[in-house]
């Protein structure tokens, strides 16, 4: 796996936690930062949402440091892993809801309020949901904030037919993101073919409802990147160069994610260790007996040595039972040798050996 080092450059403190945490990714390819401009023009209080900017490499533009509430770099030098960046944002998020969204989109004023209204459970909390927003696309390059001054001008551009772009914008409750293991960091999800939908699909597998927001209620827009770009995906050459083009996909969707969705997987193939720790710490165990078994191994499972030791203990345990069973061959052999009076001693030695093995 390519090396990376997470570094936090800015982390705004809040008197009161925000309701929504927006996680926006870059990998040294964003030509414009219009998303930050339009996300400042929301119809709810600025304190109700936070902007978390995560750079996969090391670039920290001045406008990002100024406008974002949290700025993180991942320090990659080669092939990147977007899901590592998603998890970095998730672990720093303070909102009850997390939104993974294109960091170069244009947003309407009701974008965040539409998120809140969908999750509202009428009891002052948020209901479990996988919320997706449609993203309209055009082959026209972004004209600049000095030219696009009002969303009324949006209709003047030729927009393509809407389609279910599962990588554009997804919102879930933070507690659900943690409980389902966060974003899968499996090596086959490196590069371009990945996205937040991997987590969303695993949540759907557990029966959590998915909803696509009505585009007449709220729609986000995405302009084309400046040429040269990939004709298939409208992405800069740099993105192709630093990603992993050999990862399998089905019509642009990560093969690993499709497999997880189709097979009913709930947890990631490779869970982030910090997410795992947070997920496990939220457990509430009802008895001392069960608690004995709750933390005996890491998220990688039992080691081969431990498994072999337990196998040996089980075999010895079986022998111990047979020593005291009158009908067993071992018991009859002990009696035949005239050692039946030694059976309590043999049993005691066996128990001491078992306890020593269990406690080591």
Phi, psi and omega in degrees: 000139180294141183286148175207160179218114181287131178224132179261119183264335181207139179210102183286137177269145181238140171290322180230129182302142177290165179274325184232135174247117178264125180254118183242127184257148170220154174222051181060034180238346184292122179273328180233158179237043183296334180302319180296325179295311185284333178285348174278348186254035181279159184269016173237169181297140180299331181288350181274354178214153178234152179250118179250112181260123181240118178260126182291331178257242187226000185287134176227082180301149182302320182294327178292315178297330180281314190270326184281153179275325177228134179234125183232140169243147181260344173072023176293151174239344179232230180296133182261169176227105183300326183292331173298318179292318176303315181294324177299318177292317180302317183290338178264348184294139179245357178279159175286336178242143174240137180239123172261120187214152177306131183274007176232029179267167173251132188243141174284165182296334184263016184301305184287324178294330177292327176295311183298320182293327179288327183269347182302125181261011179067011179234014181087007180234195181236136181272154176296134182192148167250107184255126178245143175248137173290147177234115177283143182232150177222157176274359178278136178288155180299127185282348183102149182295337179286338178264320178265087186266342182217147178291347175297334180283344183304321184294347181280352181261150180279106183263141179286165177297137181295143175217163185281083177278097187286353180261359188277312186201119178222138177234135174219166173290142180298321181298325178288320177302318179291313184295336177261018172084011179068207185265133187295123181259024177301143186300333182280006175252012176291158173082211191282322187277083179193184177160171182297339182301336179302314177292315181302317180295323178292326176292321177298324178301334180269004177098005177284132187289140173254141177225136171261120181300138177300120181298339176286340177271314180204128181220139174253161186233147181227122177271161181289153175279152177299144176292155001280145178213167178292128181293335182278325188234004177057040182237149182297154177304324182301325179296316179296322185294320186263358177263186181246098186287352185268355179293139183290146176210158173244110183045046175088358178255133184306130182299321178299318181291320177297318178299316179298318181295313184288328183272350178086020180297143179251322180254157180292158175293325174227110183269138174300133186296323180290322176295318178301314180298318180292320179296315182291327181289344180274356180293145175238104187265134191272352181212157178295322180302310181294324181299333178300331186258005191277339186221045184270349179210170178276183179290354176272355180090186179287145177288164178298323179297314180296319179298318179295321180295317179295322177300315180296318178299317179298320179293317179295324178298320178296319178295319179301320178295322182290330179301323183263003180264112185304331183272356183280154180297320181296316180298316180296323180294319178298317180293322180297328179276001179076025183250021184299331178290344181271356183302315177301322179293316178298318179297318180296316178297321179297316180296320178297318180295320179297314180298321180295319179293322181291328184269356179262000000 
